[in-house]
Amino acid sequence: MNLLLKLMLIVHITAGFLALLVGVVPMVSKKGGRLHKLTGLVFYWCMAAVCLTAVYLVFFKPSTLFLLFIAILSFYFCFSGRRILRLKKSQNRLTRTDQLAAYGALGASLVMFGLGVQAVVGWFSTGSISTFGMLYFFFAGLLFSNALYDVRLFHNPEKARYGKMEWFFGHISRMCGSYIATLTAFAVVNTRYLPDHHFMIDIAAWVLPGVIGGILIGRTIRYYMQKFNPDKAKTVAV
């Protein structure tokens, strides 16, 4: 392993670990406060470093290809979650940068889907399929649906799911989604080193962060919807 590869690996691991530590603070701190903004910014740049180093590492370790796409998913959520704050002020709109990022995410999701199809085709010839092969479909669908929503939002901002509060709820769901994806990748990589590691632990590492995190995001959004608009909260499914 050459020096640059070692350096990239160190940066990747450090940035990911720091993101997991710092990312909790914006969730529990006062929304819009100085601490919330500062730690949110640190989390954002840590996720950018994770994504960039993952791109480099995959060229030397093809086995990390799946984790590269998880990094892309995590950073797109983080990127779009930060950019959507532009909608807070009525005179601001999503820009060409947001559109290009959304189309790039759509492209990445299609590649993931193609890799899933490739895994299924290999299944018929070899009789076995990896867990990663099946998970490509799930994460491809997750990235595709969110990126497609952003493309539609760019062209038809009046169709925003949360109306004028899209910036608020979109920010919460995307940033928390980014954290969940990062936590999932961390759990999957590190549970392999458990002394009694087996298949069910892999399943738990892939599924539990998303399930628990999704429930918490849903509860958080519903809490703020009831706070801002109690009548609408009763009619909107979270």
C-alpha positions as CSV (number, residue, x, y, z in Angstrom):
1,M,0.0,0.0,0.0
2,N,1.6,3.2,-1.1
3,L,1.8,6.3,1.0
4,L,-1.0,8.3,-0.8
5,L,-3.3,5.3,-0.5
6,K,-2.6,5.0,3.3
7,L,-3.2,8.8,3.7
8,M,-6.5,8.6,1.8
9,L,-7.6,5.6,4.0
10,I,-6.7,7.5,7.2
11,V,-8.6,10.6,6.0
12,H,-11.6,8.5,5.0
13,I,-11.8,6.7,8.4
14,T,-11.1,9.8,10.4
15,A,-13.6,11.9,8.6
16,G,-16.3,9.2,8.8
17,F,-15.7,8.6,12.5
18,L,-15.7,12.4,13.2
19,A,-19.0,12.7,11.2
20,L,-20.6,10.1,13.4
21,L,-19.5,11.9,16.6
22,V,-20.3,15.5,15.5
23,G,-23.4,14.6,13.6
24,V,-25.4,13.9,16.7
25,V,-24.9,17.5,18.0
26,P,-27.0,19.3,15.3
27,M,-29.8,16.8,16.0
28,V,-30.1,17.6,19.7
29,S,-29.0,21.2,19.8
30,K,-31.3,24.2,19.3
31,K,-32.3,24.5,15.6
32,G,-30.7,27.5,14.0
33,G,-28.4,28.2,16.9
34,R,-24.7,28.8,16.6
35,L,-23.8,25.3,17.9
36,H,-26.2,23.7,15.4
37,K,-24.8,25.6,12.5
38,L,-21.2,25.0,13.4
39,T,-21.4,21.3,14.0
40,G,-23.7,20.9,11.0
41,L,-21.0,22.5,8.9
42,V,-18.3,20.2,10.3
43,F,-20.5,17.2,9.5
44,Y,-21.0,18.5,6.0
45,W,-17.3,18.8,5.2
46,C,-16.6,15.5,6.9
47,M,-19.1,13.8,4.6
48,A,-17.5,15.5,1.6
49,A,-14.1,14.1,2.6
50,V,-15.6,10.6,3.0
51,C,-17.1,10.8,-0.4
52,L,-14.0,12.1,-2.2
53,T,-11.7,9.7,-0.5
54,A,-14.1,6.8,-1.3
55,V,-13.8,7.7,-5.0
56,Y,-10.0,7.4,-4.8
57,L,-10.0,4.2,-2.7
58,V,-12.3,2.2,-5.0
59,F,-9.7,2.3,-7.8
60,F,-7.3,0.4,-5.6
61,K,-9.8,-1.7,-3.7
62,P,-12.6,-2.7,-6.0
63,S,-14.2,-4.6,-3.1
64,T,-15.2,-1.2,-1.7
65,L,-17.4,-0.4,-4.7
66,F,-20.6,-0.8,-2.7
67,L,-19.3,1.4,0.1
68,L,-18.5,4.0,-2.5
69,F,-22.2,4.2,-3.5
70,I,-23.2,4.4,0.1
71,A,-20.8,7.3,0.4
72,I,-22.4,8.9,-2.6
73,L,-25.9,8.4,-1.2
74,S,-24.8,9.8,2.2
75,F,-23.2,12.9,0.7
76,Y,-26.0,13.6,-1.7
77,F,-28.4,13.6,1.2
78,C,-26.1,15.9,3.1
79,F,-25.5,18.2,0.1
80,S,-29.1,18.5,-0.8
81,G,-30.1,18.8,2.9
82,R,-27.9,21.9,3.2
83,R,-28.8,23.4,-0.2
84,I,-32.5,23.2,0.5
85,L,-32.1,25.8,3.2
86,R,-32.0,28.3,0.3
87,L,-35.8,27.9,0.1
88,K,-36.2,29.5,3.5
89,K,-36.2,32.9,1.9
90,S,-38.9,33.3,-0.7
91,Q,-36.7,35.1,-3.2
92,N,-34.2,32.2,-3.3
93,R,-34.6,29.2,-5.5
94,L,-32.7,26.0,-6.1
95,T,-30.0,26.6,-8.8
96,R,-28.4,24.8,-11.7
97,T,-25.9,23.4,-9.2
98,D,-28.8,21.6,-7.4
99,Q,-30.1,20.3,-10.7
100,L,-26.8,18.9,-11.8
101,A,-26.3,17.2,-8.4
102,A,-29.8,15.7,-8.7
103,Y,-29.1,14.4,-12.2
104,G,-25.8,13.1,-11.0
105,A,-27.5,11.2,-8.2
106,L,-30.0,9.8,-10.6
107,G,-27.1,8.5,-12.7
108,A,-25.4,6.9,-9.7
109,S,-28.7,5.2,-8.7
110,L,-29.0,3.7,-12.2
111,V,-25.5,2.4,-12.0
112,M,-26.3,0.8,-8.6
113,F,-29.4,-0.7,-10.1
114,G,-27.4,-2.1,-13.0
115,L,-24.9,-3.7,-10.5
116,G,-27.9,-5.3,-8.8
117,V,-29.1,-6.7,-12.1
118,Q,-25.6,-8.0,-12.7
119,A,-25.6,-9.7,-9.4
120,V,-29.0,-11.4,-10.1
121,V,-27.7,-12.6,-13.5
122,G,-24.6,-14.0,-11.8
123,W,-26.9,-15.8,-9.4
124,F,-28.4,-17.8,-12.2
125,S,-25.0,-18.9,-13.4
126,T,-23.3,-19.5,-10.1
127,G,-26.2,-20.4,-7.9
128,S,-25.3,-17.8,-5.2
129,I,-25.7,-14.1,-4.7
130,S,-24.0,-11.7,-2.3
131,T,-25.8,-9.6,0.3
132,F,-24.4,-6.6,-1.5
133,G,-26.0,-7.7,-4.7
134,M,-29.5,-7.5,-3.3
135,L,-28.9,-4.3,-1.3
136,Y,-27.9,-2.5,-4.5
137,F,-31.6,-2.5,-5.4
138,F,-32.7,-1.0,-2.1
139,F,-30.2,1.8,-2.0
140,A,-30.6,2.5,-5.7
141,G,-34.3,2.9,-5.1
142,L,-33.7,5.2,-2.1
143,L,-31.3,7.4,-4.0
144,F,-33.4,7.5,-7.2
145,S,-36.6,8.4,-5.5
146,N,-35.0,11.3,-3.6
147,A,-33.1,12.6,-6.6
148,L,-36.2,12.4,-8.8
149,Y,-38.2,14.3,-6.2
150,D,-35.5,17.0,-6.3
151,V,-35.6,17.2,-10.1
152,R,-39.3,17.7,-10.0
153,L,-39.0,20.2,-7.2
154,F,-36.6,22.2,-9.4
155,H,-39.1,22.4,-12.2
156,N,-42.2,22.6,-10.1
157,P,-41.4,24.2,-6.7
158,E,-45.1,24.7,-6.0
159,K,-45.4,20.9,-5.7
160,A,-43.1,20.7,-2.7
161,R,-44.3,18.1,-0.2
162,Y,-44.3,20.4,2.7
163,G,-45.2,23.7,1.0
164,K,-43.4,26.7,2.3
165,M,-41.8,24.7,5.1
166,E,-40.0,22.4,2.6
167,W,-36.7,24.0,3.6
168,F,-37.2,23.0,7.2
169,F,-38.5,19.4,6.9
170,G,-36.4,18.7,3.8
171,H,-33.3,19.8,5.8
172,I,-34.2,17.5,8.7
173,S,-35.0,14.4,6.7
174,R,-31.9,14.7,4.4
175,M,-29.3,15.5,7.0
176,C,-30.6,12.7,9.3
177,G,-30.8,10.4,6.3
178,S,-27.1,11.2,5.6
179,Y,-26.2,10.3,9.2
180,I,-28.2,7.0,9.0
181,A,-26.4,6.0,5.8
182,T,-23.0,6.8,7.4
183,L,-23.9,4.9,10.5
184,T,-25.0,1.9,8.4
185,A,-21.7,1.8,6.5
186,F,-19.8,2.0,9.8
187,A,-21.8,-0.8,11.4
188,V,-21.4,-3.1,8.3
189,V,-17.7,-2.6,8.2
190,N,-17.0,-3.0,11.9
191,T,-19.4,-5.8,12.8
192,R,-17.3,-8.1,10.6
193,Y,-14.7,-8.1,13.2
194,L,-16.9,-9.5,16.0
195,P,-15.7,-12.9,17.3
196,D,-19.1,-14.5,16.7
197,H,-19.9,-12.8,13.4
198,H,-22.6,-14.5,11.3
199,F,-25.1,-13.7,8.6
200,M,-27.8,-12.3,10.9
201,I,-25.4,-9.8,12.3
202,D,-24.8,-8.5,8.7
203,I,-28.6,-8.2,8.2
204,A,-29.0,-6.3,11.5
205,A,-26.1,-3.9,10.6
206,W,-27.8,-3.2,7.2
207,V,-31.4,-2.9,8.4
208,L,-31.5,-1.6,12.0
209,P,-30.0,1.8,11.5
210,G,-32.4,2.6,8.7
211,V,-35.5,1.2,10.5
212,I,-34.8,2.9,13.8
213,G,-33.5,6.1,12.2
214,G,-36.6,6.2,9.9
215,I,-38.9,5.9,12.8
216,L,-37.1,8.7,14.7
217,I,-37.2,11.0,11.6
218,G,-40.9,10.3,11.2
219,R,-41.6,11.2,14.8
220,T,-39.5,14.3,14.6
221,I,-41.2,15.6,11.5
222,R,-44.6,14.8,12.9
223,Y,-43.7,16.7,16.1
224,Y,-42.7,19.8,14.2
225,M,-45.7,19.6,11.9
226,Q,-48.0,19.5,14.9
227,K,-46.1,22.4,16.4
228,F,-46.4,24.5,13.3
229,N,-49.7,23.4,11.9
230,P,-51.7,20.9,14.0
231,D,-54.5,20.5,11.5
232,K,-52.3,19.7,8.6
233,A,-50.3,17.2,10.7
234,K,-53.3,15.0,11.0
235,T,-53.7,14.7,7.2
236,V,-50.1,14.3,6.1
237,A,-48.6,10.8,6.3
238,V,-45.1,10.8,7.6
